[in-house]
Amino acid sequence: MLTKSMRREDVQPKWYLIDAKDMIVGRLATVIARYIRGKHKPYFTPHVNCGDKIVVINAKDVHLTGSKRKDSKFYWHTGYPGGIKERTMGQILDGRFPERVLEKAVERMIPKGPLGRDVMRNLRVYPGQDHPHEAQKLEILDVASMNTKNKRRSA
């Protein structure tokens, strides 16, 4: 039996829609990373972008477990002396671009380099319900039903 190695021309990506409302960020990010990388397919090839396209809506309504909302901090430096800055995960979710929390969680699970940048183009994240991808005839990917821990239970 021969092992099939995909080429870029042979890949036919599907389009999926994920509703992130009340989902746990880390668990959702692992599923998204697996789908945009193509690891769920039987013909996965490590050096080719053979993943599917994912559209995520309601990214501002994701949840974090434990005290990550206030304890998880992101640092950056402005380049000036004493220019270290920090922002908590809660500040990012409540801020202007809440979808960046999910984008960065997925980006850190994807290999770095040219292939990783190409794979990240398969992901579209929107903070609200609206998205411009109606023409792609999106299939709904129900991540919440894959595992009971994927969705936050109401208290």
N, C-alpha and C positions, 0 to 999 in steps of 0.2 A: 504494500500500500504506500502511495506517495503522499508526502506532506505538502499541502497546498500553501504556497507563499504568495500573499496578496501583493498586487501592485497598486499604485495610486489610481490608475485608470479603472481597475476592477471594483473599487469600493462604491457601493450604493448606499449612502447614509439615509436613515430614517429620521423623522422629526418627532420628538416627544415633548409633551407639556407636563410640567410638574407644578402642582399647587403647594407652596411651601408654608401655608398657614398652619400654625401650631406644630410645626415640625422641629425636631432637634437638629441643630446646625451640623454637628459632626457626623451624625448618622446619615443625614441627607447629603452631605458633601461626599461621603464615601461612595454612595450609590451614583451620584452624578459623575464623579471621577472615573468610575468603572465604565459608565456608558459612553462618555465622551472620548475615552481612550480606546474603547472597542473590546475590552477584555471579556465582555459578556457574550461575544460572538465565537462560534467554533473555529473561524478562520482568522483569529487574532494574529497579527504579525507585528513584532515589537518595533521594527524600524519604519512602519508605515502608519499614517493617520487613518485608521480604519474605523473610527468611532462614529457615533450617531450625533445628531444635533439635538441639543436640549434647550428648551425655553422654560425658565422658572418665573412664576408670577407670585405675588404677595411675599416677596423676600423681606419686607419690613416686619412681618408678623412671625418670624422664626423665634425659637426659644433656645436658651442656653441652660445646661444643667448645673447644679451646684451654685457656687458664687462667682462663676466666670464673668457674669455681666459687670461686676464691679472690680474683680481682682485681676482679670486678664488685661494686661496693658500692652500697648504697641508703642514702640519708641522710634524716633527718627531724629536726625541731626540736620540743622539748617546750614552748617558749614561755618558758622561764626563761633567764636569762643563762648562757651556756656550755652550753646544753642541746642541742647538736648530737649526734645519735646516728647510728651506722652499723651496718650488718649486711651480711655478704657473702652471695652467692647460695648458697654451700655451707651457711652457717648456717641459712638459711631452709629449704633442702631437708632438712636434718637435724633441723629444729625441729618445732614442734607443728602447723603448718599448711603442709605442703610443697606443697599444691595452689595456693597463692597465687603461686608462681613462674610457672606456666602462665597463671593468670587475669590477672596483671598484664601478661604478654607479649602476650596477646590484646587486653586493654583498651587498650594503647598503640597498637594498630593500627586501632582503631575510632574514628570521628569523635567529638569531644567534644560534649556538649550533650544535650538531651532524647532525640533519636533514638539516640545512642550508648548512653545508659543503657537504653533500651528494647531495643536489639539485644543488650546484654550479658545480659539476662534469658533469652536463648536458650541460654546456656552453663551447663552443670552439670559441675563438676569434683570428682572424688572421689579421695582419696589411695590407696585400696585397691581391691580387686576388687568390693566390695559397693556396690550402688546401688538406690534405691527406684523405678526406672522400668521394671520388667518389664512392666507393663500397657500401655505405649506401643508394644510390638512393634517394638523398635529394629532398624534395618538396620545391619549392620556396615560401617563405612567403613574400608577397609584403606589407611591413609596410607603404611605402610611399602612397599607395592608400587607406589606412584605414582612413586617415584624411589629408586634404590639409596642415595642420600645421606641419606634421611630417617631411616634406622635406623642405630644405632651398630653397627659391625662388631666382632665379638669379636677380641681381640688374640691 
